[in-house]
Amino acid sequence: MLGAMQDFDLRVTHLIDHAAREHGSREIVTRWADGSETRTNWAGIRHDALRMTQALRKLGVQPGDRIATLAMNHSRHLVSWYGAVGVGGILHTINPRLFDDQLEYIANHAEDLVLLYDKAFTPIIERMKPKWTTIKHFICYDNGEFEDWIGQEDGKTTWATGDERDPCMLCYTSGTTGNPKGVLYEHRSTMLHAITGLQPAIFDFDTRSVMLPVVPMFHAASWGLPWAGAAAGIKFVFSAVNDAAVLCELMNREKVTHSAGVPTVWLATFQHMDATGTTLPTLRQAIIGGSAAPRFMIERLMKAGVNVAHAWGMTETSPIGTTGAQTWDWDERSFDEQVTIKQMQGRVPFGVELRTVDLGDPTKVLPRDGQTSGALQVRGPWIIKRYFKAEADATDAEQWFDTGDVAILHPDGTLQLTDRTKDVIKSGGEWISSVELENAAVGVPGVAEAAAIGIYHPKWDERPILVVVKKAGMDVTKEAIMAHLAERVAKWWLPDAIEFVDAIPHGATGKISKKDLRDQFREYKLADA
Ligand code: AMP
């Protein structure tokens, strides 16, 4: 027997219909790369997305076809998200910072048919065009090209309909080894994820919210913000350039209440604020994720009255996995305790389940005791089952996705990330968390960035060394760093050496590339090795 409620497929086009109908005049502001600004609103975004849907149909685009974007954050990119899914297509956001061989691989693997791009990325297009074998249509967002293209249409059409489990979006994640892998989101998974994102512990959205997302629209579905923002009818302020001065100016002028970005973005913002005396009086929710938020960052934001949603997730989890929600006894906790809780990766919203298993024996599920660390696994309706084009296999039925992260689960479910399985340092049969060493090291004044890696040791197997970039114009000694670490980690975790470098290598999403760093230090010899 079926229930007797109305048919309503969870398709993401409902989000833009809702935003245009209920919040049509709510503004979408864009500050473009050339310094100009434009303003539209949710009704305008929907109208343009409908026109883009018509224009795509004229190009022969069919439901299921891949429509790629190579673009920064702006209103035309937002139009394309809804225009691509509106035609029943699959939106494929490409990260322009990928290396050429990765760019070649993912566009061909995705079999992209159309590519929309920012003028700034023309050199990439020119370089890659001969290598991309499936893209038939290239449309530039600038020089009036995009406007002219959709300008020939009247918007009098309807969205493609279909099953709520149809795919709607494709994001590739560049692992540390092998080719990038595609994560294929569904309408249903995206919709459930969007609604979940609205809650106070995560984005904390209502119609008064003004969000400047610094997290790019090409990374991990921009944390789902373009979908969740439509559900709540928030005002968006986009900046096509990632410059702290521009971001701070926009935040103050547009009275931005919410922002989201990886820790390095917040660091750059702080540096600008310190140099200029700028404050951000309207900001009240800072979403930080992608890598661990250092303690001083959380402290500084909290002292300024900003709620920090320190979140863990990955492209494979749509990406929301956990966030640093307040505990039921929050008000009884001291400020220091509150910061300590926020420094961990938080708890799951309804829909996500976590467990840890033994690093050596994945059949052994570990206790949530706040002490034992293990390989983190996750499941839920917006968690990946298998990668795009991967064959179904027996592990699909298990429905537990192996994250590649190492974590401790606390009795109340709080997640504490301790490392990546590939980065954890094994010394004398015991694990040393590279992340904890790094977190402690960046708390030393004068340390801009730090990375810990394992170096071969004949007796201990591996021993940690710490690679450090100093802050410009500041001096810091190895002894000062070691003394700071000694107060925070076990004695046998202390690095065998500290090395100063000018820069630490980063991957395409701005995270430290441990693989490249290990390559750099391949010949390194420890003093007692
Ligand atoms: P990506 O798919 O590129 O977003 O990368 C996901 C990975 O980033 C996760 O598997 C974690 O290793 C790392 N990560 C994400 N959020 C956090 C966080 N809050 N703290 C520490 N690591 C994080």
Residues whose N, C-alpha, C, O or C-beta is under 5 A from the ligand:
A	BS01	AMP	T173 A220 I288 G289 G290 S291 A292 A293 A311 W312 G313 M314 T315 E316 Q345 T403 D405 L417 T509
